[in-house]
Amino acid sequence: MKALQIDEGLAEAHVALAFAKYQFDWDWAGAESGFQRAIELNPNYARAHHGYGSYLLVLGRFDEALAEIRRAEELDPLALIISHYVGHVYYNSRRYDLAIEQYRKTLELDARFAWAHCGLGLAYAQKGMYPQAIAALEEAWRLDESPVVLAGLGYTLAKSGRREKALKALDQLQELSKGRPVAPYDIATVYAGLDDKEQAFAWLEQAYEDRGLWLPLLRVDPALDSLHSDPRFAELLRRMNFPP
């Protein structure tokens, strides 16, 4: 906001503020206006299209999200995070074969990009291809010992019936949290994989209280599909002011 007081025409500042508005304030209308203003100011700013695409994704506006992310990819074709995010849109819109294809394309750019291995593993998991999923997620963990990756592995182990190993992943997440931030949302996804709805909602409630990272993905994340029928899920969406 200080940057915009100095120069309202800074597309970068509009994008950063719009991210904050939807990620942590859940100000959906304000965020959309910010992204649109950034694109108006600089139509060739890839980060603006990427950001707007991520916003559209969490609202379930998948075709619009894909169009924005594809535009970002055209503007910055070697950006790994943008290439990966194309797969992320496909994944969250349940187009798993297209997600797998896109994550593989990202890995052709850089085989050491852990996020693409992680996305690939989760897409395999949603197709029930658990050996391939676990292998991809273990490779992601080897490359980047991130809580997000570990949570994805824990979720996949749970879905594949390897309950004890999934519980071990939860223990590792708790251990990691002693030295670095671990998003409650990540822990909730593992419990969702274990079909432990009470713990899943307890951790989602913690994410809500913390305004935690990843929570805006709540409505579209396939890992949480098993929670949708519970009235607590709709209530959480309502409290986050999600538009219809």
C-alpha positions as CSV (number, residue, x, y, z in Angstrom):
1,M,0.0,0.0,0.0
2,K,2.9,2.4,0.7
3,A,4.3,1.6,-2.8
4,L,1.0,2.4,-4.3
5,Q,0.8,5.7,-2.4
6,I,4.1,6.6,-4.1
7,D,3.0,5.3,-7.5
8,E,-0.4,4.0,-8.2
9,G,0.8,2.7,-11.6
10,L,3.0,0.0,-10.1
11,A,1.7,-3.3,-11.5
12,E,4.0,-5.3,-9.1
13,A,2.5,-3.7,-6.1
14,H,-1.1,-4.3,-7.2
15,V,-0.2,-8.0,-7.7
16,A,1.4,-8.3,-4.3
17,L,-1.5,-6.6,-2.5
18,A,-4.1,-8.7,-4.4
19,F,-2.3,-11.9,-3.3
20,A,-2.5,-10.8,0.3
21,K,-6.2,-9.9,-0.1
22,Y,-7.3,-13.3,-1.2
23,Q,-4.7,-15.5,0.5
24,F,-5.1,-14.0,4.0
25,D,-7.9,-11.5,4.1
26,W,-10.4,-13.5,1.9
27,D,-11.3,-10.2,0.2
28,W,-12.3,-11.8,-3.0
29,A,-13.7,-8.7,-4.8
30,G,-10.7,-6.6,-3.7
31,A,-8.2,-9.2,-4.9
32,E,-9.9,-9.5,-8.4
33,S,-9.8,-5.8,-8.8
34,G,-6.2,-5.7,-7.9
35,F,-5.2,-8.3,-10.4
36,Q,-7.3,-6.8,-13.1
37,R,-5.7,-3.4,-12.5
38,A,-2.2,-4.9,-12.6
39,I,-3.0,-6.5,-16.0
40,E,-4.5,-3.2,-17.2
41,L,-1.3,-1.4,-16.3
42,N,1.1,-4.0,-17.7
43,P,-0.6,-6.7,-19.9
44,N,2.8,-8.3,-20.5
45,Y,3.6,-8.9,-16.8
46,A,3.6,-12.7,-16.4
47,R,3.3,-12.6,-12.6
48,A,0.0,-10.7,-12.9
49,H,-1.6,-13.3,-15.1
50,H,-0.2,-16.1,-12.9
51,G,-1.6,-14.4,-9.8
52,Y,-5.0,-13.8,-11.3
53,G,-5.0,-17.4,-12.5
54,S,-4.3,-18.7,-9.0
55,Y,-7.2,-16.5,-7.7
56,L,-9.6,-17.8,-10.4
57,L,-8.5,-21.4,-9.6
58,V,-9.4,-21.3,-5.9
59,L,-12.9,-19.9,-6.8
60,G,-13.4,-22.9,-9.2
61,R,-13.4,-20.7,-12.3
62,F,-11.1,-23.3,-14.0
63,D,-11.4,-22.3,-17.7
64,E,-10.7,-18.7,-16.9
65,A,-7.8,-19.8,-14.6
66,L,-6.3,-21.9,-17.3
67,A,-6.5,-19.0,-19.8
68,E,-4.6,-16.7,-17.5
69,I,-1.9,-19.2,-16.6
70,R,-1.4,-20.1,-20.3
71,R,-1.0,-16.4,-21.0
72,A,1.6,-16.2,-18.2
73,E,3.3,-19.2,-19.7
74,E,3.4,-17.5,-23.1
75,L,5.1,-14.5,-21.6
76,D,7.6,-16.5,-19.5
77,P,7.9,-19.9,-21.0
78,L,10.9,-21.0,-19.0
79,A,9.4,-20.1,-15.6
80,L,9.2,-23.5,-13.7
81,I,6.6,-22.3,-11.3
82,I,4.3,-21.1,-14.1
83,S,4.7,-24.3,-16.0
84,H,4.0,-26.3,-12.9
85,Y,0.9,-24.2,-12.2
86,V,-0.7,-25.2,-15.5
87,G,-0.6,-28.7,-14.1
88,H,-1.9,-27.4,-10.8
89,V,-5.0,-26.0,-12.6
90,Y,-5.6,-29.3,-14.3
91,Y,-5.1,-31.2,-11.1
92,N,-7.6,-29.2,-9.1
93,S,-10.1,-29.3,-11.9
94,R,-9.9,-33.1,-11.8
95,R,-8.3,-33.4,-15.3
96,Y,-5.6,-35.7,-14.0
97,D,-4.3,-37.0,-17.3
98,L,-3.7,-33.5,-18.5
99,A,-2.1,-32.6,-15.1
100,I,0.3,-35.6,-15.4
101,E,1.2,-34.6,-19.0
102,Q,1.9,-31.0,-17.9
103,Y,4.0,-31.9,-14.9
104,R,6.1,-34.1,-17.1
105,K,6.6,-31.1,-19.4
106,T,7.8,-29.1,-16.5
107,L,10.2,-31.8,-15.5
108,E,11.6,-31.7,-19.0
109,L,12.6,-28.1,-18.3
110,D,14.3,-29.1,-15.0
111,A,14.2,-32.7,-13.6
112,R,15.1,-31.4,-10.2
113,F,12.1,-29.2,-9.7
114,A,10.5,-30.8,-6.6
115,W,7.1,-29.1,-6.9
116,A,6.5,-30.8,-10.3
117,H,7.4,-34.2,-8.8
118,C,5.0,-33.5,-6.0
119,G,2.2,-32.5,-8.3
120,L,2.8,-35.5,-10.5
121,G,2.6,-37.8,-7.4
122,L,-0.7,-36.3,-6.3
123,A,-2.2,-36.6,-9.7
124,Y,-1.1,-40.3,-9.8
125,A,-2.7,-40.8,-6.4
126,Q,-6.0,-39.4,-7.5
127,K,-6.0,-42.0,-10.3
128,G,-5.2,-44.8,-7.9
129,M,-1.7,-45.3,-9.3
130,Y,-0.2,-45.5,-5.9
131,P,3.2,-47.1,-6.7
132,Q,3.9,-44.3,-9.2
133,A,2.5,-41.7,-6.8
134,I,4.7,-42.7,-3.9
135,A,7.8,-42.9,-6.1
136,A,7.2,-39.4,-7.4
137,L,6.5,-38.0,-4.0
138,E,9.6,-39.7,-2.5
139,E,11.7,-38.1,-5.3
140,A,10.1,-34.7,-4.4
141,W,11.0,-35.2,-0.8
142,R,14.6,-36.2,-1.7
143,L,14.9,-32.9,-3.6
144,D,13.1,-30.7,-1.2
145,E,12.3,-31.7,2.4
146,S,9.3,-29.3,2.5
147,P,6.3,-29.8,4.8
148,V,4.0,-29.6,1.7
149,V,5.8,-32.5,0.0
150,L,5.7,-34.6,3.2
151,A,2.0,-33.9,3.7
152,G,1.4,-35.0,0.1
153,L,3.3,-38.2,0.7
154,G,1.5,-38.8,4.0
155,Y,-1.9,-38.3,2.2
156,T,-0.9,-40.7,-0.6
157,L,0.3,-43.3,1.9
158,A,-3.0,-43.0,3.7
159,K,-5.1,-43.4,0.5
160,S,-3.0,-46.4,-0.5
161,G,-3.8,-48.2,2.8
162,R,-0.4,-47.7,4.3
163,R,-1.8,-46.3,7.5
164,E,1.2,-46.8,9.8
165,K,3.5,-45.0,7.3
166,A,1.0,-42.2,7.0
167,L,0.9,-41.8,10.7
168,K,4.7,-41.7,10.7
169,A,4.6,-38.9,8.2
170,L,2.3,-37.0,10.6
171,D,4.8,-37.5,13.3
172,Q,7.5,-36.2,11.0
173,L,5.4,-33.1,10.3
174,Q,5.0,-32.5,14.0
175,E,8.7,-32.8,14.4
176,L,9.4,-30.4,11.5
177,S,7.1,-27.9,13.1
178,K,9.5,-27.5,16.0
179,G,12.0,-25.8,13.8
180,R,10.0,-24.3,10.9
181,P,6.4,-23.3,10.0
182,V,4.1,-26.2,9.1
183,A,0.7,-25.2,7.7
184,P,-2.2,-26.7,9.6
185,Y,-3.8,-27.2,6.2
186,D,-1.1,-29.7,5.3
187,I,-1.7,-31.8,8.4
188,A,-5.5,-31.7,7.7
189,T,-4.9,-33.2,4.3
190,V,-3.2,-36.2,5.8
191,Y,-6.0,-36.7,8.2
192,A,-8.5,-36.5,5.3
193,G,-6.5,-39.2,3.6
194,L,-6.8,-41.3,6.7
195,D,-10.6,-40.6,6.7
196,D,-10.3,-39.1,10.2
197,K,-12.7,-36.2,9.7
198,E,-12.6,-35.0,13.3
199,Q,-8.9,-34.4,13.2
200,A,-9.1,-33.0,9.6
201,F,-11.6,-30.4,10.7
202,A,-9.7,-29.6,13.9
203,W,-6.7,-28.7,11.8
204,L,-8.7,-26.8,9.2
205,E,-10.2,-24.8,12.1
206,Q,-6.6,-24.1,13.2
207,A,-5.8,-23.0,9.7
208,Y,-8.8,-20.7,9.8
209,E,-7.8,-19.2,13.1
210,D,-4.2,-18.6,11.8
211,R,-5.4,-17.3,8.4
212,G,-3.1,-20.2,7.3
213,L,-1.3,-20.8,4.1
214,W,-3.2,-22.9,1.4
215,L,-6.6,-22.5,3.0
216,P,-8.1,-20.7,0.0
217,L,-7.6,-24.0,-1.9
218,L,-10.3,-25.5,0.4
219,R,-13.1,-25.6,-2.1
220,V,-11.2,-27.1,-5.0
221,D,-8.5,-29.4,-3.5
222,P,-9.2,-33.0,-4.4
223,A,-7.5,-34.2,-1.2
224,L,-10.4,-32.8,0.8
225,D,-13.3,-34.2,-1.4
226,S,-14.2,-36.7,1.4
227,L,-15.1,-33.7,3.6
228,H,-17.5,-32.0,1.3
229,S,-20.6,-33.7,2.6
230,D,-20.0,-32.7,6.2
231,P,-21.9,-29.5,7.2
232,R,-18.7,-28.2,8.8
233,F,-17.2,-27.9,5.3
234,A,-20.0,-25.6,4.0
235,E,-19.8,-23.6,7.2
236,L,-16.1,-23.0,6.8
237,L,-16.6,-21.8,3.2
238,R,-19.2,-19.4,4.5
239,R,-17.0,-18.0,7.2
240,M,-14.3,-17.4,4.5
241,N,-16.8,-15.4,2.5
242,F,-16.4,-17.5,-0.6
243,P,-18.7,-16.2,-3.4
244,P,-21.4,-18.6,-4.7
